[in-house]
Amino acid sequence: MFFNCLQKFNELLYKQNKKKEPPLFKAIDNQLKNNRRILKTFNKAGKSIVRKSDLLKEGFNPKYFTHYWKAQNGNLYLFCYEYGFMEKKEERAIKYVLVKWQKYME
């Protein structure tokens, strides 16, 4: 009987915790996955240039990335898994150069 009550209590506790906001690491993981999906959608050719505002409208958050790569020319690319981006000011608009990870970047 005691174990039945304990089991029911644990089930209730589990359901209550499930309703709460996701923990921080889960929220970060979700944002990284969302960023990757957005970069993949906008970068079909392997390299492209897109307005920053277009990515932001889709839910992209440039503060979340998995790693970076610094090119020989000094440009710094931030990556969400295998898809990278670099901010570039072009005329009056801020744009991102989108790339896909290449073997030579290792």
C-alpha positions, -999 to 999 in steps of 0.1 A, spaced: 0 0 0 28 24 9 45 18 -24 13 24 -43 9 58 -26 45 66 -33 41 57 -69 10 78 -73 28 107 -56 58 104 -80 34 103 -110 17 135 -98 50 152 -92 62 142 -127 31 156 -143 35 189 -124 72 193 -133 64 185 -169 40 215 -171 68 239 -159 90 258 -183 119 237 -197 152 239 -179 178 263 -192 198 237 -211 167 225 -229 158 261 -240 194 266 -252 193 233 -271 160 242 -287 174 276 -298 205 260 -313 184 236 -333 161 264 -344 191 284 -355 205 255 -375 172 249 -392 169 285 -402 205 287 -415 200 255 -435 168 269 -450 184 301 -461 217 285 -473 208 260 -500 239 266 -522 265 262 -495 273 299 -494 248 328 -495 242 364 -483 209 372 -464 196 402 -446 199 399 -409 163 410 -404 151 381 -426 167 356 -402 155 374 -371 119 373 -384 122 335 -385 133 333 -349 171 332 -354 191 344 -324 228 351 -332 238 349 -295 234 311 -296 261 292 -315 281 260 -310 316 270 -322 335 295 -343 360 295 -371 384 324 -379 394 326 -416 429 335 -427 416 370 -437 404 376 -401 367 371 -406 350 353 -377 323 328 -386 299 316 -358 284 281 -363 253 263 -353 266 228 -358 276 226 -395 260 259 -406 278 292 -401 272 329 -404 292 361 -403 278 396 -399 286 420 -428 276 456 -433 267 461 -469 255 495 -480 229 505 -454 218 469 -445 233 445 -421 236 411 -437 249 376 -429 272 356 -450 261 320 -446 284 291 -451 284 254 -446 313 238 -427 341 225 -450 369 201 -445 395 229 -448 380 247 -418 393 219 -394 
